[in-house]
Amino acid sequence: MKLIGVPLSPFVRKVAVILAVKGIEDFEIEVVLPGMQPPDFTDISPLNKIPVLVDDDLTIPDSSVIGEYLNEKYPEPAMLPANIEDRARARFLEEYADTKLIEVLSIPFIERFIGPRLRQSEPDEERILHAEEELIPPVLDWVESRVPEEGFLFGDLAIADVALMTHTINAALGEYHIDAARWPKYAAYLERVKGHPAVAKALAREAEAMKAMMG
């Protein structure tokens, strides 16, 4: 099994956590950076995005589809709720995280982390301020209203929990942290997700990989 992408990608991280939860450690990571894909990358990823999972003769170029595949191929521990209604809720929460949440949280990450390192550009602090004051708060308000005061969304750790966590790590690299005074449930929930043994293991592996990549 091979996971193609860069460990720092929130979508690659989501898949890496799912693999860790499933107890799958025997997989290769092939580094491909966003914006630096080889010319033939669209042969395996028609949308030209990461991650891509290669499992024998199967190639899957989408993190949500990869998650569904892994959950069906390795059903224990389950990362989707047993109840059909809750499965629908879980899938929407994952979609919300992977569209709306990343849309706003990626702004400080791109401006303060990616720009100076890969684009030799200075952060646009006005854009960041607009995001922090106008764009991010309503999204986090909605998430705050959905996360539980204790435990995870649907009992055991689910893919949706991972999705609601992964984008905040990149935001923190852009010096944006979830304000525990304003969004106390979300802040506490994120610590619980990151404290899950499999999640902690995947995050430690990511840190080691990024340290090796950056020298």
Backbone torsions as a table, in degrees:
resi	resn	phi	psi	omega
1	MET	NA	140.7	-178.2
2	LYS	-135.3	135.5	176.3
3	LEU	-112.0	119.7	-176.1
4	ILE	-103.6	129.2	179.2
5	GLY	153.9	-159.6	176.5
6	VAL	-123.5	135.6	-174.1
7	PRO	-54.4	-29.6	-176.7
8	LEU	-73.5	-16.1	177.9
9	SER	-63.1	132.1	178.5
10	PRO	-62.9	-27.1	-179.7
11	PHE	-79.8	-36.7	173.0
12	VAL	-65.0	-42.0	178.4
13	ARG	-59.6	-41.8	179.6
14	LYS	-57.7	-46.1	180.0
15	VAL	-67.2	-41.0	179.7
16	ALA	-60.6	-38.2	177.9
17	VAL	-67.5	-42.8	178.0
18	ILE	-58.8	-44.4	177.8
19	LEU	-59.6	-41.5	179.8
20	ALA	-65.2	-42.3	178.8
21	VAL	-61.7	-38.1	-179.7
22	LYS	-77.8	-5.3	179.5
23	GLY	77.5	21.9	-179.0
24	ILE	-95.7	111.4	-178.7
25	GLU	-114.8	-16.7	-176.5
26	ASP	-89.1	73.0	175.9
27	PHE	-142.5	152.5	-178.9
28	GLU	-98.2	143.9	172.3
29	ILE	-109.3	118.7	175.8
30	GLU	-102.3	116.9	-173.3
31	VAL	-78.3	122.4	171.0
32	VAL	-134.2	122.6	-177.0
33	LEU	-87.9	139.4	174.4
34	PRO	-59.4	135.6	-177.7
35	GLY	83.6	-6.4	179.7
36	MET	-128.7	29.0	179.8
37	GLN	-67.6	145.4	175.3
38	PRO	-64.5	157.7	-175.8
39	PRO	-56.4	-31.8	-177.1
40	ASP	-92.6	12.4	-176.5
41	PHE	-63.0	-31.0	-179.8
42	THR	-67.8	-11.9	174.6
43	ASP	-64.7	-32.2	179.4
44	ILE	-107.5	-17.7	179.1
45	SER	-134.9	87.4	-174.7
46	PRO	-56.5	-27.6	177.3
47	LEU	-87.8	0.3	177.8
48	ASN	61.6	35.2	-178.2
49	LYS	-120.6	159.5	172.3
50	ILE	-109.0	155.3	5.3
51	PRO	-87.9	168.6	169.1
52	VAL	-128.3	133.3	175.3
53	LEU	-108.1	129.1	175.4
54	VAL	-113.8	119.1	-179.7
55	ASP	-128.8	100.5	-172.9
56	ASP	57.9	-118.4	-177.0
57	ASP	-97.9	11.3	179.8
58	LEU	-103.5	132.7	177.1
59	THR	-123.1	125.5	-177.4
60	ILE	-123.9	116.5	-174.7
61	PRO	-104.5	47.2	178.7
62	ASP	-160.6	132.0	-173.2
63	SER	-65.4	-37.5	-179.5
64	SER	-69.0	-40.7	177.9
65	VAL	-67.7	-38.3	176.2
66	ILE	-59.8	-45.3	-180.0
67	GLY	-60.2	-43.3	177.9
68	GLU	-62.7	-42.7	-179.5
69	TYR	-62.2	-48.1	-178.9
70	LEU	-64.2	-36.8	-179.9
71	ASN	-68.2	-31.3	177.9
72	GLU	-81.0	-37.8	-179.2
73	LYS	-72.6	-36.5	179.9
74	TYR	-121.7	81.9	-169.6
75	PRO	-69.0	-14.0	-180.0
76	GLU	-121.1	133.8	-9.4
77	PRO	-73.9	143.4	-178.3
78	ALA	-66.4	138.4	178.1
79	MET	-116.5	14.6	167.9
80	LEU	-127.9	145.0	-179.2
81	PRO	-62.5	154.4	178.9
82	ALA	-73.8	-30.9	-177.4
83	ASN	-77.8	132.5	-175.1
84	ILE	-63.5	-36.9	178.4
85	GLU	-66.4	-42.9	178.6
86	ASP	-67.2	-32.4	176.3
87	ARG	-62.9	-40.3	177.3
88	ALA	-63.8	-43.5	178.2
89	ARG	-62.2	-42.4	-179.2
90	ALA	-62.7	-42.2	-179.4
91	ARG	-65.4	-37.4	178.1
92	PHE	-68.8	-41.3	178.7
93	LEU	-60.6	-39.1	176.0
94	GLU	-63.6	-43.8	179.3
95	GLU	-62.9	-41.9	179.1
96	TYR	-61.0	-45.1	179.2
97	ALA	-61.9	-41.0	-173.8
98	ASP	-83.7	-0.5	176.3
99	THR	-123.4	-71.8	-173.1
100	LYS	-71.4	-44.4	-177.7
101	LEU	-64.7	-46.1	179.6
102	ILE	-67.7	-31.9	-180.0
103	GLU	-55.8	-42.2	-177.4
104	VAL	-90.4	-38.9	-178.2
105	LEU	-73.3	-19.7	179.7
106	SER	-73.6	-17.2	-176.3
107	ILE	-63.1	-54.9	177.0
108	PRO	-63.1	-33.7	178.9
109	PHE	-64.0	-47.5	-179.1
110	ILE	-66.3	-44.6	-175.2
111	GLU	-69.8	-41.8	-172.3
112	ARG	-99.0	-22.8	-176.9
113	PHE	-109.1	-55.6	-176.4
114	ILE	-71.0	-47.8	-175.8
115	GLY	-54.5	-55.7	-178.7
116	PRO	-63.8	-29.1	-175.2
117	ARG	-89.6	-38.5	-174.0
118	LEU	-111.1	-20.6	-176.4
119	ARG	-116.2	-1.0	-177.3
120	GLN	50.8	41.5	-179.0
121	SER	-118.2	151.3	177.1
122	GLU	-83.4	147.9	178.8
123	PRO	-61.9	139.1	173.9
124	ASP	-87.9	91.1	-174.0
125	GLU	-66.9	-27.8	176.3
126	GLU	-66.3	-41.2	177.5
127	ARG	-64.4	-41.5	178.9
128	ILE	-63.6	-44.6	-179.6
129	LEU	-61.6	-42.1	177.6
130	HIS	-61.0	-41.8	178.6
131	ALA	-64.1	-46.2	-176.0
132	GLU	-67.4	-32.4	-176.0
133	GLU	-94.4	-31.1	-172.0
134	GLU	-115.7	-40.3	-170.7
135	LEU	-90.3	-44.2	-174.3
136	ILE	-72.6	-45.0	-173.6
137	PRO	-54.0	-46.2	-179.8
138	PRO	-64.9	-30.3	177.7
139	VAL	-69.2	-45.4	179.2
140	LEU	-68.9	-31.2	174.6
141	ASP	-59.7	-43.1	-179.4
142	TRP	-65.8	-44.3	178.9
143	VAL	-62.4	-42.7	179.0
144	GLU	-55.9	-35.3	-178.4
145	SER	-75.7	-11.5	-175.5
146	ARG	-106.8	-27.8	-175.5
147	VAL	-79.5	151.6	-178.1
148	PRO	-80.4	160.5	176.2
149	GLU	-75.9	-24.8	178.4
150	GLU	-137.0	152.3	175.0
151	GLY	66.9	-152.4	-177.4
152	PHE	-111.4	-179.2	-172.6
153	LEU	-61.2	-42.9	-172.0
154	PHE	-131.3	37.8	-178.8
155	GLY	95.4	-95.4	176.6
156	ASP	-78.5	161.7	179.0
157	LEU	-57.1	129.8	-178.9
158	ALA	-119.6	164.7	177.3
159	ILE	-57.2	-37.0	179.3
160	ALA	-60.9	-37.6	176.3
161	ASP	-61.1	-42.6	-179.7
162	VAL	-64.5	-41.4	-179.3
163	ALA	-64.1	-39.4	179.9
164	LEU	-72.8	-15.6	178.4
165	MET	-92.9	-43.4	-164.7
166	THR	-60.8	-37.4	-176.6
167	HIS	-72.7	-23.7	179.2
168	THR	-71.9	-24.9	177.9
169	ILE	-66.8	-43.0	178.1
170	ASN	-67.8	-37.3	176.7
171	ALA	-60.2	-40.4	179.3
172	ALA	-63.8	-34.4	175.4
173	LEU	-65.0	-25.0	174.4
174	GLY	-93.3	19.0	175.8
175	GLU	65.2	27.0	172.5
176	TYR	-114.6	121.8	-177.7
177	HIS	-120.4	144.3	178.9
178	ILE	-65.2	122.5	-177.5
179	ASP	-74.2	110.5	-176.8
180	ALA	-68.0	-22.3	177.7
181	ALA	-75.8	-34.8	-178.0
182	ARG	-88.2	-36.5	-178.3
183	TRP	-127.5	66.9	-172.8
184	PRO	-63.8	-38.5	-179.3
185	LYS	-65.9	-44.2	-178.6
186	TYR	-65.6	-43.7	-179.3
187	ALA	-61.3	-44.9	-179.9
188	ALA	-68.3	-39.2	178.5
189	TYR	-60.6	-42.9	179.9
190	LEU	-61.1	-38.9	178.0
191	GLU	-65.1	-36.1	177.5
192	ARG	-67.0	-42.4	179.5
193	VAL	-63.0	-48.1	-179.2
194	LYS	-66.5	-23.7	179.4
195	GLY	-84.0	-8.7	175.9
196	HIS	-59.9	134.2	-173.8
197	PRO	-53.6	-42.7	-179.0
198	ALA	-69.9	-37.0	177.9
199	VAL	-66.2	-46.5	179.1
200	ALA	-59.1	-38.8	179.3
201	LYS	-66.0	-43.3	179.6
202	ALA	-65.8	-40.0	179.4
203	LEU	-67.0	-36.7	176.9
204	ALA	-66.1	-40.2	177.9
205	ARG	-64.2	-39.7	177.2
206	GLU	-61.8	-44.9	-179.4
207	ALA	-60.3	-41.1	178.1
208	GLU	-64.9	-42.0	-179.5
209	ALA	-65.0	-42.2	-179.7
210	MET	-68.4	-36.2	177.3
211	LYS	-63.2	-41.0	179.0
212	ALA	-66.9	-38.8	-179.1
213	MET	-67.2	-38.8	-173.8
214	MET	-93.0	1.8	176.8
215	GLY	73.1	NA	NA
